[in-house]
Amino acid sequence: MTDTGKHYHKECTGAALETVQRHQSPEDITLFGSCFCPFVQRVWIAFEFLGIPNIPDEVDPYKKPQDLLEVSPKGLVPGLKLHNFNPPRALNESTVILEYIEDLAATSTKRSLLPPPNDPYARALVRLQSDHINRHLVPSFYRFLQAQDVSAQIDGGKELHAAIEGLIALFERTEREILGGGGASGEGELRALKRGLGLWVDGGELGWADVMAGPWIFRASNVLKHYRGFALPPGPKTEVYLGRLFNHPAFKATCSTEDLYLDSYER
């Protein structure tokens, strides 16, 4: 990251600040992050939902402090410092960290963002969603945000819109193929089938793809709306999904006030 010299926020605000303040007791994991970074937010949401204790450490990634470089050699956030090793060990890259804390939760809090291991096809469908997010949705967000001339902005908006619609199509496929067969014999079995399918599904819980995509969809709804006039794909089910996502306790707990994001991306 290159510092442009403009003012930028170095600390969370709103609900995210309250979450930081609640997590100040010594723990086995320190999460290095910055308040405006969506890659950090996807990890932070997972920490909150999975119930893995951690200490958030807000750093300035433009200054690349030594503590951050020790866990993330390129000075990028997020990074983890694992104090239960002697000497402490480190992890970086958001998807790697997500997989690590998902594995931690499997043997501690027993919570999960994924379908159960005994449903490998459902897990594979969720991985397809994740692959689409990383290959298409996230890159198109940045191409649109960084586009300078009008024609590039129009193309960027269309590309991002198509990427989000592509994710919705994958949500619909998963719902259709896992829940549409009518094989569930009762409420308990149906509830089990919904596990890990995410908030798109009625009665579903926060899932892997929600965490992977949520921070960018959220910024599309405020930052890109403000600076690019972007509108998320319409539709009643999409609107219900966005409401579930943005109002989920684990998601809300990691969100700062809107002015922080607008100020940060104005840079």
Contacts in CASP RR format, 6 or more apart in sequence:
PFRMAT RR
TARGET T0000
AUTHOR 0000-0000-0000
METHOD contacts of the structure
MODEL  1
MTDTGKHYHKECTGAALETVQRHQSPEDITLFGSCFCPFVQRVWIAFEFL
GIPNIPDEVDPYKKPQDLLEVSPKGLVPGLKLHNFNPPRALNESTVILEY
IEDLAATSTKRSLLPPPNDPYARALVRLQSDHINRHLVPSFYRFLQAQDV
SAQIDGGKELHAAIEGLIALFERTEREILGGGGASGEGELRALKRGLGLW
VDGGELGWADVMAGPWIFRASNVLKHYRGFALPPGPKTEVYLGRLFNHPA
FKATCSTEDLYLDSYER
1 61 0 8 1.000
1 62 0 8 1.000
1 76 0 8 1.000
2 62 0 8 1.000
3 62 0 8 1.000
3 63 0 8 1.000
4 267 0 8 1.000
6 266 0 8 1.000
6 267 0 8 1.000
7 263 0 8 1.000
8 36 0 8 1.000
8 62 0 8 1.000
8 263 0 8 1.000
8 264 0 8 1.000
8 267 0 8 1.000
9 35 0 8 1.000
9 36 0 8 1.000
9 256 0 8 1.000
9 260 0 8 1.000
9 263 0 8 1.000
9 264 0 8 1.000
10 34 0 8 1.000
10 35 0 8 1.000
10 58 0 8 1.000
10 60 0 8 1.000
11 17 0 8 1.000
11 20 0 8 1.000
11 35 0 8 1.000
11 58 0 8 1.000
12 19 0 8 1.000
12 20 0 8 1.000
12 35 0 8 1.000
12 58 0 8 1.000
12 256 0 8 1.000
12 260 0 8 1.000
13 35 0 8 1.000
13 256 0 8 1.000
13 257 0 8 1.000
13 259 0 8 1.000
13 260 0 8 1.000
14 255 0 8 1.000
14 256 0 8 1.000
14 257 0 8 1.000
15 252 0 8 1.000
15 253 0 8 1.000
15 254 0 8 1.000
15 255 0 8 1.000
15 256 0 8 1.000
16 35 0 8 1.000
16 253 0 8 1.000
16 254 0 8 1.000
16 255 0 8 1.000
16 256 0 8 1.000
17 256 0 8 1.000
18 253 0 8 1.000
19 44 0 8 1.000
19 48 0 8 1.000
19 56 0 8 1.000
19 253 0 8 1.000
19 254 0 8 1.000
20 56 0 8 1.000
20 58 0 8 1.000
23 53 0 8 1.000
23 54 0 8 1.000
23 55 0 8 1.000
23 56 0 8 1.000
24 55 0 8 1.000
25 55 0 8 1.000
26 55 0 8 1.000
27 53 0 8 1.000
27 54 0 8 1.000
27 55 0 8 1.000
27 83 0 8 1.000
28 53 0 8 1.000
28 82 0 8 1.000
28 83 0 8 1.000
28 84 0 8 1.000
29 52 0 8 1.000
29 53 0 8 1.000
29 54 0 8 1.000
29 55 0 8 1.000
29 80 0 8 1.000
29 81 0 8 1.000
29 82 0 8 1.000
29 83 0 8 1.000
30 54 0 8 1.000
30 55 0 8 1.000
30 56 0 8 1.000
30 57 0 8 1.000
30 80 0 8 1.000
30 81 0 8 1.000
30 83 0 8 1.000
31 40 0 8 1.000
31 43 0 8 1.000
31 44 0 8 1.000
31 47 0 8 1.000
31 54 0 8 1.000
31 55 0 8 1.000
31 56 0 8 1.000
31 57 0 8 1.000
31 78 0 8 1.000
31 79 0 8 1.000
31 80 0 8 1.000
32 57 0 8 1.000
32 59 0 8 1.000
32 67 0 8 1.000
32 68 0 8 1.000
32 71 0 8 1.000
32 72 0 8 1.000
32 77 0 8 1.000
32 78 0 8 1.000
32 79 0 8 1.000
32 80 0 8 1.000
32 81 0 8 1.000
33 40 0 8 1.000
33 56 0 8 1.000
33 57 0 8 1.000
33 58 0 8 1.000
33 59 0 8 1.000
33 61 0 8 1.000
33 77 0 8 1.000
33 78 0 8 1.000
33 79 0 8 1.000
34 40 0 8 1.000
34 58 0 8 1.000
34 59 0 8 1.000
34 60 0 8 1.000
34 61 0 8 1.000
34 77 0 8 1.000
35 58 0 8 1.000
35 256 0 8 1.000
35 260 0 8 1.000
35 264 0 8 1.000
36 256 0 8 1.000
36 260 0 8 1.000
36 261 0 8 1.000
36 264 0 8 1.000
36 265 0 8 1.000
37 61 0 8 1.000
37 77 0 8 1.000
37 78 0 8 1.000
38 214 0 8 1.000
38 215 0 8 1.000
38 216 0 8 1.000
38 218 0 8 1.000
38 219 0 8 1.000
39 76 0 8 1.000
39 77 0 8 1.000
39 78 0 8 1.000
39 94 0 8 1.000
39 215 0 8 1.000
40 77 0 8 1.000
40 78 0 8 1.000
40 94 0 8 1.000
41 214 0 8 1.000
41 215 0 8 1.000
41 254 0 8 1.000
41 255 0 8 1.000
42 94 0 8 1.000
42 98 0 8 1.000
42 211 0 8 1.000
42 212 0 8 1.000
42 214 0 8 1.000
42 215 0 8 1.000
43 78 0 8 1.000
43 94 0 8 1.000
43 97 0 8 1.000
43 98 0 8 1.000
43 101 0 8 1.000
44 56 0 8 1.000
44 78 0 8 1.000
44 254 0 8 1.000
45 206 0 8 1.000
45 211 0 8 1.000
45 214 0 8 1.000
45 215 0 8 1.000
45 250 0 8 1.000
45 251 0 8 1.000
45 254 0 8 1.000
46 52 0 8 1.000
46 98 0 8 1.000
46 101 0 8 1.000
46 102 0 8 1.000
46 113 0 8 1.000
46 211 0 8 1.000
46 250 0 8 1.000
47 54 0 8 1.000
47 101 0 8 1.000
48 249 0 8 1.000
48 250 0 8 1.000
48 253 0 8 1.000
48 254 0 8 1.000
49 111 0 8 1.000
49 113 0 8 1.000
49 206 0 8 1.000
49 211 0 8 1.000
49 250 0 8 1.000
50 101 0 8 1.000
50 102 0 8 1.000
50 104 0 8 1.000
50 105 0 8 1.000
50 109 0 8 1.000
50 111 0 8 1.000
50 112 0 8 1.000
50 113 0 8 1.000
51 105 0 8 1.000
51 109 0 8 1.000
51 111 0 8 1.000
52 101 0 8 1.000
52 104 0 8 1.000
52 105 0 8 1.000
52 108 0 8 1.000
52 109 0 8 1.000
57 67 0 8 1.000
59 65 0 8 1.000
59 67 0 8 1.000
59 68 0 8 1.000
59 77 0 8 1.000
61 68 0 8 1.000
61 75 0 8 1.000
61 76 0 8 1.000
61 77 0 8 1.000
64 75 0 8 1.000
67 81 0 8 1.000
68 75 0 8 1.000
68 77 0 8 1.000
68 79 0 8 1.000
69 75 0 8 1.000
70 81 0 8 1.000
70 90 0 8 1.000
71 79 0 8 1.000
71 80 0 8 1.000
71 81 0 8 1.000
71 90 0 8 1.000
71 91 0 8 1.000
71 92 0 8 1.000
72 78 0 8 1.000
72 79 0 8 1.000
72 90 0 8 1.000
72 92 0 8 1.000
73 92 0 8 1.000
74 92 0 8 1.000
76 92 0 8 1.000
78 92 0 8 1.000
78 94 0 8 1.000
78 97 0 8 1.000
79 90 0 8 1.000
79 91 0 8 1.000
79 92 0 8 1.000
79 97 0 8 1.000
80 90 0 8 1.000
80 91 0 8 1.000
80 92 0 8 1.000
80 97 0 8 1.000
80 100 0 8 1.000
81 88 0 8 1.000
81 89 0 8 1.000
81 90 0 8 1.000
82 88 0 8 1.000
82 89 0 8 1.000
82 90 0 8 1.000
82 91 0 8 1.000
91 97 0 8 1.000
91 100 0 8 1.000
95 130 0 8 1.000
95 134 0 8 1.000
95 212 0 8 1.000
98 113 0 8 1.000
98 208 0 8 1.000
98 211 0 8 1.000
98 212 0 8 1.000
102 112 0 8 1.000
102 113 0 8 1.000
102 114 0 8 1.000
102 208 0 8 1.000
105 111 0 8 1.000
105 112 0 8 1.000
106 112 0 8 1.000
112 195 0 8 1.000
112 196 0 8 1.000
113 196 0 8 1.000
113 206 0 8 1.000
113 207 0 8 1.000
113 208 0 8 1.000
113 210 0 8 1.000
113 211 0 8 1.000
114 123 0 8 1.000
114 126 0 8 1.000
114 196 0 8 1.000
114 207 0 8 1.000
114 208 0 8 1.000
115 122 0 8 1.000
115 123 0 8 1.000
115 126 0 8 1.000
115 178 0 8 1.000
115 195 0 8 1.000
115 196 0 8 1.000
115 197 0 8 1.000
116 122 0 8 1.000
116 192 0 8 1.000
116 195 0 8 1.000
117 123 0 8 1.000
119 178 0 8 1.000
119 193 0 8 1.000
121 177 0 8 1.000
121 178 0 8 1.000
122 174 0 8 1.000
122 178 0 8 1.000
122 193 0 8 1.000
122 196 0 8 1.000
122 197 0 8 1.000
125 170 0 8 1.000
125 173 0 8 1.000
125 174 0 8 1.000
125 177 0 8 1.000
125 178 0 8 1.000
126 174 0 8 1.000
126 196 0 8 1.000
126 197 0 8 1.000
126 207 0 8 1.000
126 208 0 8 1.000
126 209 0 8 1.000
128 170 0 8 1.000
129 167 0 8 1.000
129 170 0 8 1.000
129 171 0 8 1.000
129 174 0 8 1.000
129 208 0 8 1.000
129 209 0 8 1.000
129 212 0 8 1.000
129 213 0 8 1.000
130 208 0 8 1.000
130 209 0 8 1.000
130 212 0 8 1.000
132 163 0 8 1.000
132 166 0 8 1.000
132 167 0 8 1.000
132 170 0 8 1.000
133 167 0 8 1.000
133 209 0 8 1.000
133 212 0 8 1.000
133 213 0 8 1.000
133 216 0 8 1.000
134 212 0 8 1.000
136 163 0 8 1.000
136 166 0 8 1.000
137 160 0 8 1.000
137 163 0 8 1.000
137 164 0 8 1.000
137 167 0 8 1.000
137 213 0 8 1.000
137 216 0 8 1.000
138 216 0 8 1.000
140 156 0 8 1.000
140 157 0 8 1.000
140 159 0 8 1.000
140 160 0 8 1.000
140 162 0 8 1.000
140 163 0 8 1.000
141 160 0 8 1.000
141 163 0 8 1.000
141 216 0 8 1.000
141 219 0 8 1.000
141 220 0 8 1.000
141 224 0 8 1.000
143 156 0 8 1.000
143 159 0 8 1.000
143 160 0 8 1.000
144 153 0 8 1.000
144 156 0 8 1.000
144 157 0 8 1.000
144 159 0 8 1.000
144 160 0 8 1.000
144 224 0 8 1.000
144 228 0 8 1.000
144 230 0 8 1.000
145 223 0 8 1.000
145 224 0 8 1.000
145 227 0 8 1.000
145 228 0 8 1.000
145 265 0 8 1.000
147 153 0 8 1.000
147 155 0 8 1.000
147 156 0 8 1.000
153 228 0 8 1.000
157 228 0 8 1.000
157 230 0 8 1.000
160 220 0 8 1.000
160 224 0 8 1.000
160 230 0 8 1.000
161 230 0 8 1.000
161 233 0 8 1.000
164 217 0 8 1.000
164 220 0 8 1.000
164 232 0 8 1.000
164 233 0 8 1.000
165 233 0 8 1.000
167 209 0 8 1.000
167 213 0 8 1.000
168 200 0 8 1.000
168 233 0 8 1.000
168 238 0 8 1.000
170 209 0 8 1.000
171 200 0 8 1.000
171 209 0 8 1.000
171 241 0 8 1.000
172 200 0 8 1.000
174 197 0 8 1.000
174 200 0 8 1.000
175 197 0 8 1.000
175 200 0 8 1.000
175 201 0 8 1.000
178 193 0 8 1.000
178 197 0 8 1.000
179 190 0 8 1.000
179 193 0 8 1.000
179 194 0 8 1.000
179 197 0 8 1.000
179 201 0 8 1.000
183 189 0 8 1.000
184 190 0 8 1.000
184 193 0 8 1.000
194 201 0 8 1.000
194 203 0 8 1.000
194 204 0 8 1.000
194 205 0 8 1.000
195 205 0 8 1.000
196 204 0 8 1.000
196 205 0 8 1.000
196 207 0 8 1.000
196 208 0 8 1.000
197 204 0 8 1.000
197 207 0 8 1.000
198 204 0 8 1.000
198 205 0 8 1.000
198 206 0 8 1.000
198 207 0 8 1.000
198 208 0 8 1.000
198 209 0 8 1.000
198 210 0 8 1.000
199 205 0 8 1.000
199 206 0 8 1.000
199 207 0 8 1.000
199 210 0 8 1.000
199 241 0 8 1.000
199 244 0 8 1.000
199 245 0 8 1.000
199 248 0 8 1.000
200 237 0 8 1.000
200 241 0 8 1.000
206 248 0 8 1.000
206 250 0 8 1.000
206 251 0 8 1.000
210 245 0 8 1.000
210 248 0 8 1.000
210 251 0 8 1.000
214 245 0 8 1.000
214 251 0 8 1.000
217 232 0 8 1.000
217 242 0 8 1.000
217 245 0 8 1.000
218 245 0 8 1.000
218 246 0 8 1.000
218 251 0 8 1.000
218 255 0 8 1.000
219 261 0 8 1.000
219 265 0 8 1.000
220 230 0 8 1.000
220 232 0 8 1.000
221 232 0 8 1.000
221 242 0 8 1.000
221 246 0 8 1.000
222 258 0 8 1.000
222 261 0 8 1.000
222 262 0 8 1.000
223 261 0 8 1.000
223 262 0 8 1.000
223 265 0 8 1.000
224 230 0 8 1.000
225 231 0 8 1.000
226 262 0 8 1.000
227 262 0 8 1.000
227 265 0 8 1.000
227 266 0 8 1.000
232 238 0 8 1.000
232 242 0 8 1.000
245 251 0 8 1.000
246 252 0 8 1.000
246 255 0 8 1.000
END
